[in-house]
Amino acid sequence: IKNASEYGIYCGLATNLKINDCIFKNNAIAIRTVNNSDPLIDDCIFNGSETAIYVENNSSPIVTNCTIINNVRGVYVDNNAAPRFSNNTVSNNTGSGFVIENYSTPTLDTNTISTNGNYGVRISEYSTPIFTGNQISLSGDHDVKCLDSYSNYTDNGGNTIGKCSSCL
């Protein structure tokens, strides 16, 4: 799916949806999940989009075995979203690998998050992601950054985090 001016795939109230073995290139937003959607996104490549995956409004997709590279923003998690990201590579995005905001609680386990422009993972506005077994390194300003005193992350162990600021 390429060159979508708005969304490559839009999931609103979607349950039991499987998106696998896809290539997304040069989209405004490659996949957007909203309103309690819970698709399984597996073994996809996201390259050259404004935002690869945008998760919001109580959505809880499971994203596994994906490559999210060379986008402006890799993943944006907003407004009470609780996705799970496992075994993904999120790198070389010019902005941040992950932006997590507004009471969101994503689970990130066994991901490689590296060489992103601003932050590997940026956390704000009462969000509390859960980290297990991730390799987070070599991003611009910080590998993990909490932008306010109301946000933090839970470290369940096995993480390697390079530059971390204002968290824990």
Contacts in CASP RR format, 6 or more apart in sequence:
PFRMAT RR
TARGET T0000
AUTHOR 0000-0000-0000
METHOD contacts of the structure
MODEL  1
IKNASEYGIYCGLATNLKINDCIFKNNAIAIRTVNNSDPLIDDCIFNGSE
TAIYVENNSSPIVTNCTIINNVRGVYVDNNAAPRFSNNTVSNNTGSGFVI
ENYSTPTLDTNTISTNGNYGVRISEYSTPIFTGNQISLSGDHDVKCLDSY
SNYTDNGGNTIGKCSSCL
1 8 0 8 1.000
1 9 0 8 1.000
1 22 0 8 1.000
1 23 0 8 1.000
1 24 0 8 1.000
1 25 0 8 1.000
1 27 0 8 1.000
1 30 0 8 1.000
2 23 0 8 1.000
2 24 0 8 1.000
2 25 0 8 1.000
2 26 0 8 1.000
2 27 0 8 1.000
3 25 0 8 1.000
3 26 0 8 1.000
3 27 0 8 1.000
4 27 0 8 1.000
4 28 0 8 1.000
4 29 0 8 1.000
4 30 0 8 1.000
5 28 0 8 1.000
6 28 0 8 1.000
6 29 0 8 1.000
7 27 0 8 1.000
7 28 0 8 1.000
7 29 0 8 1.000
7 30 0 8 1.000
7 31 0 8 1.000
7 32 0 8 1.000
8 24 0 8 1.000
8 27 0 8 1.000
8 29 0 8 1.000
8 30 0 8 1.000
8 31 0 8 1.000
9 19 0 8 1.000
9 30 0 8 1.000
9 31 0 8 1.000
9 32 0 8 1.000
10 31 0 8 1.000
10 32 0 8 1.000
10 34 0 8 1.000
11 17 0 8 1.000
11 31 0 8 1.000
11 32 0 8 1.000
11 33 0 8 1.000
11 34 0 8 1.000
11 37 0 8 1.000
11 39 0 8 1.000
11 59 0 8 1.000
11 61 0 8 1.000
12 33 0 8 1.000
12 34 0 8 1.000
12 35 0 8 1.000
12 36 0 8 1.000
12 37 0 8 1.000
13 35 0 8 1.000
13 36 0 8 1.000
13 37 0 8 1.000
14 33 0 8 1.000
14 37 0 8 1.000
14 38 0 8 1.000
14 39 0 8 1.000
15 36 0 8 1.000
15 37 0 8 1.000
15 38 0 8 1.000
17 37 0 8 1.000
17 38 0 8 1.000
17 39 0 8 1.000
17 40 0 8 1.000
18 39 0 8 1.000
18 40 0 8 1.000
18 42 0 8 1.000
19 31 0 8 1.000
19 39 0 8 1.000
19 40 0 8 1.000
19 41 0 8 1.000
19 42 0 8 1.000
19 44 0 8 1.000
20 40 0 8 1.000
20 41 0 8 1.000
20 42 0 8 1.000
20 43 0 8 1.000
20 44 0 8 1.000
21 42 0 8 1.000
21 43 0 8 1.000
21 44 0 8 1.000
22 44 0 8 1.000
22 45 0 8 1.000
23 44 0 8 1.000
23 45 0 8 1.000
23 47 0 8 1.000
24 30 0 8 1.000
24 31 0 8 1.000
24 44 0 8 1.000
24 45 0 8 1.000
24 46 0 8 1.000
24 47 0 8 1.000
24 49 0 8 1.000
24 52 0 8 1.000
25 47 0 8 1.000
25 48 0 8 1.000
25 49 0 8 1.000
26 47 0 8 1.000
26 48 0 8 1.000
26 49 0 8 1.000
27 48 0 8 1.000
27 49 0 8 1.000
27 50 0 8 1.000
28 49 0 8 1.000
28 50 0 8 1.000
28 51 0 8 1.000
29 49 0 8 1.000
29 50 0 8 1.000
29 51 0 8 1.000
29 52 0 8 1.000
29 54 0 8 1.000
30 46 0 8 1.000
30 49 0 8 1.000
30 51 0 8 1.000
30 52 0 8 1.000
30 53 0 8 1.000
30 71 0 8 1.000
31 39 0 8 1.000
31 41 0 8 1.000
31 46 0 8 1.000
31 52 0 8 1.000
31 53 0 8 1.000
31 54 0 8 1.000
32 53 0 8 1.000
32 54 0 8 1.000
32 55 0 8 1.000
32 56 0 8 1.000
33 39 0 8 1.000
33 53 0 8 1.000
33 54 0 8 1.000
33 55 0 8 1.000
33 56 0 8 1.000
33 59 0 8 1.000
33 61 0 8 1.000
33 81 0 8 1.000
33 83 0 8 1.000
34 56 0 8 1.000
34 57 0 8 1.000
34 59 0 8 1.000
35 57 0 8 1.000
35 58 0 8 1.000
35 59 0 8 1.000
36 57 0 8 1.000
36 58 0 8 1.000
36 59 0 8 1.000
36 60 0 8 1.000
37 59 0 8 1.000
37 60 0 8 1.000
37 61 0 8 1.000
38 59 0 8 1.000
38 60 0 8 1.000
38 61 0 8 1.000
38 62 0 8 1.000
39 61 0 8 1.000
39 62 0 8 1.000
40 61 0 8 1.000
40 62 0 8 1.000
40 64 0 8 1.000
41 53 0 8 1.000
41 61 0 8 1.000
41 62 0 8 1.000
41 63 0 8 1.000
41 64 0 8 1.000
41 66 0 8 1.000
42 62 0 8 1.000
42 63 0 8 1.000
42 64 0 8 1.000
42 65 0 8 1.000
42 66 0 8 1.000
43 64 0 8 1.000
43 65 0 8 1.000
43 66 0 8 1.000
44 66 0 8 1.000
44 67 0 8 1.000
45 66 0 8 1.000
45 67 0 8 1.000
45 69 0 8 1.000
46 52 0 8 1.000
46 53 0 8 1.000
46 66 0 8 1.000
46 67 0 8 1.000
46 68 0 8 1.000
46 69 0 8 1.000
46 71 0 8 1.000
46 74 0 8 1.000
47 67 0 8 1.000
47 69 0 8 1.000
47 70 0 8 1.000
47 71 0 8 1.000
48 69 0 8 1.000
48 70 0 8 1.000
48 71 0 8 1.000
48 72 0 8 1.000
49 71 0 8 1.000
49 72 0 8 1.000
50 71 0 8 1.000
50 72 0 8 1.000
50 73 0 8 1.000
51 71 0 8 1.000
51 72 0 8 1.000
51 73 0 8 1.000
51 74 0 8 1.000
51 75 0 8 1.000
51 76 0 8 1.000
52 68 0 8 1.000
52 71 0 8 1.000
52 73 0 8 1.000
52 74 0 8 1.000
52 75 0 8 1.000
52 93 0 8 1.000
53 61 0 8 1.000
53 63 0 8 1.000
53 68 0 8 1.000
53 74 0 8 1.000
53 75 0 8 1.000
53 76 0 8 1.000
54 75 0 8 1.000
54 76 0 8 1.000
54 78 0 8 1.000
55 61 0 8 1.000
55 75 0 8 1.000
55 76 0 8 1.000
55 77 0 8 1.000
55 78 0 8 1.000
55 81 0 8 1.000
55 83 0 8 1.000
55 104 0 8 1.000
55 106 0 8 1.000
56 76 0 8 1.000
56 77 0 8 1.000
56 78 0 8 1.000
56 79 0 8 1.000
56 81 0 8 1.000
57 78 0 8 1.000
57 79 0 8 1.000
57 80 0 8 1.000
57 81 0 8 1.000
58 79 0 8 1.000
58 80 0 8 1.000
58 81 0 8 1.000
58 82 0 8 1.000
59 81 0 8 1.000
59 82 0 8 1.000
59 83 0 8 1.000
60 81 0 8 1.000
60 82 0 8 1.000
60 83 0 8 1.000
60 84 0 8 1.000
61 83 0 8 1.000
61 84 0 8 1.000
62 83 0 8 1.000
62 84 0 8 1.000
62 86 0 8 1.000
63 75 0 8 1.000
63 83 0 8 1.000
63 84 0 8 1.000
63 85 0 8 1.000
63 86 0 8 1.000
63 88 0 8 1.000
64 85 0 8 1.000
64 86 0 8 1.000
64 87 0 8 1.000
64 88 0 8 1.000
65 86 0 8 1.000
65 87 0 8 1.000
65 88 0 8 1.000
66 88 0 8 1.000
66 89 0 8 1.000
67 88 0 8 1.000
67 89 0 8 1.000
68 74 0 8 1.000
68 75 0 8 1.000
68 88 0 8 1.000
68 89 0 8 1.000
68 90 0 8 1.000
68 91 0 8 1.000
68 93 0 8 1.000
68 97 0 8 1.000
69 89 0 8 1.000
69 90 0 8 1.000
69 91 0 8 1.000
69 92 0 8 1.000
69 93 0 8 1.000
70 92 0 8 1.000
70 93 0 8 1.000
70 94 0 8 1.000
71 93 0 8 1.000
71 94 0 8 1.000
72 93 0 8 1.000
72 94 0 8 1.000
72 95 0 8 1.000
73 93 0 8 1.000
73 95 0 8 1.000
73 96 0 8 1.000
73 97 0 8 1.000
73 99 0 8 1.000
74 90 0 8 1.000
74 93 0 8 1.000
74 95 0 8 1.000
74 96 0 8 1.000
74 97 0 8 1.000
74 98 0 8 1.000
74 116 0 8 1.000
75 85 0 8 1.000
75 90 0 8 1.000
75 97 0 8 1.000
75 98 0 8 1.000
75 99 0 8 1.000
76 98 0 8 1.000
76 99 0 8 1.000
76 101 0 8 1.000
77 83 0 8 1.000
77 98 0 8 1.000
77 99 0 8 1.000
77 100 0 8 1.000
77 101 0 8 1.000
77 104 0 8 1.000
77 106 0 8 1.000
77 127 0 8 1.000
77 129 0 8 1.000
78 99 0 8 1.000
78 101 0 8 1.000
78 102 0 8 1.000
78 104 0 8 1.000
79 101 0 8 1.000
79 102 0 8 1.000
79 103 0 8 1.000
79 104 0 8 1.000
80 102 0 8 1.000
80 103 0 8 1.000
80 104 0 8 1.000
81 104 0 8 1.000
81 105 0 8 1.000
81 106 0 8 1.000
82 104 0 8 1.000
82 105 0 8 1.000
82 106 0 8 1.000
82 107 0 8 1.000
83 106 0 8 1.000
83 107 0 8 1.000
84 106 0 8 1.000
84 107 0 8 1.000
84 109 0 8 1.000
85 98 0 8 1.000
85 106 0 8 1.000
85 107 0 8 1.000
85 108 0 8 1.000
85 109 0 8 1.000
85 111 0 8 1.000
86 107 0 8 1.000
86 109 0 8 1.000
86 110 0 8 1.000
86 111 0 8 1.000
87 109 0 8 1.000
87 110 0 8 1.000
87 111 0 8 1.000
88 111 0 8 1.000
88 112 0 8 1.000
89 111 0 8 1.000
89 112 0 8 1.000
90 97 0 8 1.000
90 98 0 8 1.000
90 111 0 8 1.000
90 112 0 8 1.000
90 113 0 8 1.000
90 114 0 8 1.000
90 116 0 8 1.000
90 120 0 8 1.000
91 97 0 8 1.000
91 112 0 8 1.000
91 113 0 8 1.000
91 114 0 8 1.000
91 115 0 8 1.000
91 116 0 8 1.000
92 115 0 8 1.000
92 116 0 8 1.000
93 116 0 8 1.000
93 117 0 8 1.000
94 116 0 8 1.000
94 117 0 8 1.000
95 116 0 8 1.000
95 117 0 8 1.000
95 118 0 8 1.000
95 119 0 8 1.000
96 116 0 8 1.000
96 117 0 8 1.000
96 118 0 8 1.000
96 119 0 8 1.000
96 120 0 8 1.000
96 121 0 8 1.000
96 122 0 8 1.000
96 139 0 8 1.000
97 113 0 8 1.000
97 116 0 8 1.000
97 119 0 8 1.000
97 120 0 8 1.000
97 121 0 8 1.000
97 122 0 8 1.000
97 139 0 8 1.000
98 106 0 8 1.000
98 108 0 8 1.000
98 113 0 8 1.000
98 119 0 8 1.000
98 120 0 8 1.000
98 121 0 8 1.000
98 122 0 8 1.000
98 129 0 8 1.000
99 119 0 8 1.000
99 122 0 8 1.000
100 106 0 8 1.000
100 121 0 8 1.000
100 122 0 8 1.000
100 123 0 8 1.000
100 124 0 8 1.000
100 127 0 8 1.000
100 129 0 8 1.000
100 151 0 8 1.000
101 123 0 8 1.000
101 124 0 8 1.000
101 125 0 8 1.000
101 127 0 8 1.000
102 125 0 8 1.000
102 126 0 8 1.000
102 127 0 8 1.000
103 125 0 8 1.000
103 126 0 8 1.000
103 127 0 8 1.000
104 127 0 8 1.000
104 129 0 8 1.000
105 127 0 8 1.000
105 128 0 8 1.000
105 129 0 8 1.000
105 130 0 8 1.000
106 129 0 8 1.000
106 130 0 8 1.000
107 129 0 8 1.000
107 130 0 8 1.000
107 132 0 8 1.000
108 121 0 8 1.000
108 129 0 8 1.000
108 130 0 8 1.000
108 131 0 8 1.000
108 132 0 8 1.000
108 134 0 8 1.000
109 130 0 8 1.000
109 131 0 8 1.000
109 132 0 8 1.000
109 133 0 8 1.000
109 134 0 8 1.000
109 156 0 8 1.000
110 132 0 8 1.000
110 133 0 8 1.000
110 134 0 8 1.000
111 134 0 8 1.000
111 135 0 8 1.000
111 136 0 8 1.000
112 134 0 8 1.000
112 135 0 8 1.000
113 120 0 8 1.000
113 121 0 8 1.000
113 134 0 8 1.000
113 135 0 8 1.000
113 136 0 8 1.000
113 137 0 8 1.000
113 139 0 8 1.000
113 143 0 8 1.000
114 120 0 8 1.000
114 135 0 8 1.000
114 136 0 8 1.000
114 137 0 8 1.000
114 138 0 8 1.000
114 139 0 8 1.000
115 138 0 8 1.000
115 139 0 8 1.000
116 139 0 8 1.000
116 140 0 8 1.000
117 139 0 8 1.000
117 140 0 8 1.000
117 141 0 8 1.000
118 139 0 8 1.000
118 140 0 8 1.000
118 141 0 8 1.000
119 139 0 8 1.000
119 140 0 8 1.000
119 141 0 8 1.000
119 142 0 8 1.000
119 143 0 8 1.000
119 144 0 8 1.000
119 145 0 8 1.000
120 136 0 8 1.000
120 139 0 8 1.000
120 140 0 8 1.000
120 142 0 8 1.000
120 143 0 8 1.000
120 144 0 8 1.000
120 145 0 8 1.000
121 129 0 8 1.000
121 136 0 8 1.000
121 143 0 8 1.000
121 144 0 8 1.000
121 145 0 8 1.000
121 153 0 8 1.000
122 145 0 8 1.000
122 147 0 8 1.000
123 129 0 8 1.000
123 144 0 8 1.000
123 145 0 8 1.000
123 146 0 8 1.000
123 147 0 8 1.000
123 151 0 8 1.000
123 152 0 8 1.000
123 153 0 8 1.000
123 167 0 8 1.000
124 146 0 8 1.000
124 147 0 8 1.000
124 148 0 8 1.000
124 151 0 8 1.000
125 148 0 8 1.000
125 150 0 8 1.000
125 151 0 8 1.000
126 150 0 8 1.000
126 151 0 8 1.000
127 151 0 8 1.000
128 151 0 8 1.000
128 152 0 8 1.000
128 153 0 8 1.000
128 154 0 8 1.000
129 153 0 8 1.000
129 154 0 8 1.000
130 153 0 8 1.000
130 154 0 8 1.000
130 156 0 8 1.000
131 153 0 8 1.000
131 154 0 8 1.000
131 155 0 8 1.000
131 156 0 8 1.000
131 157 0 8 1.000
131 159 0 8 1.000
131 161 0 8 1.000
132 156 0 8 1.000
132 157 0 8 1.000
132 158 0 8 1.000
132 159 0 8 1.000
133 156 0 8 1.000
133 157 0 8 1.000
133 158 0 8 1.000
133 159 0 8 1.000
133 160 0 8 1.000
134 158 0 8 1.000
134 159 0 8 1.000
134 160 0 8 1.000
134 161 0 8 1.000
135 159 0 8 1.000
135 160 0 8 1.000
136 143 0 8 1.000
136 144 0 8 1.000
136 159 0 8 1.000
136 160 0 8 1.000
136 161 0 8 1.000
136 162 0 8 1.000
137 143 0 8 1.000
137 160 0 8 1.000
137 161 0 8 1.000
137 162 0 8 1.000
138 162 0 8 1.000
139 163 0 8 1.000
140 163 0 8 1.000
141 163 0 8 1.000
142 163 0 8 1.000
142 164 0 8 1.000
142 165 0 8 1.000
143 161 0 8 1.000
143 162 0 8 1.000
143 163 0 8 1.000
143 164 0 8 1.000
144 153 0 8 1.000
144 161 0 8 1.000
144 162 0 8 1.000
144 163 0 8 1.000
144 164 0 8 1.000
144 165 0 8 1.000
144 167 0 8 1.000
145 164 0 8 1.000
145 165 0 8 1.000
145 166 0 8 1.000
145 167 0 8 1.000
146 152 0 8 1.000
146 153 0 8 1.000
146 165 0 8 1.000
146 166 0 8 1.000
146 167 0 8 1.000
147 166 0 8 1.000
149 166 0 8 1.000
151 167 0 8 1.000
152 167 0 8 1.000
152 168 0 8 1.000
153 167 0 8 1.000
153 168 0 8 1.000
155 168 0 8 1.000
END
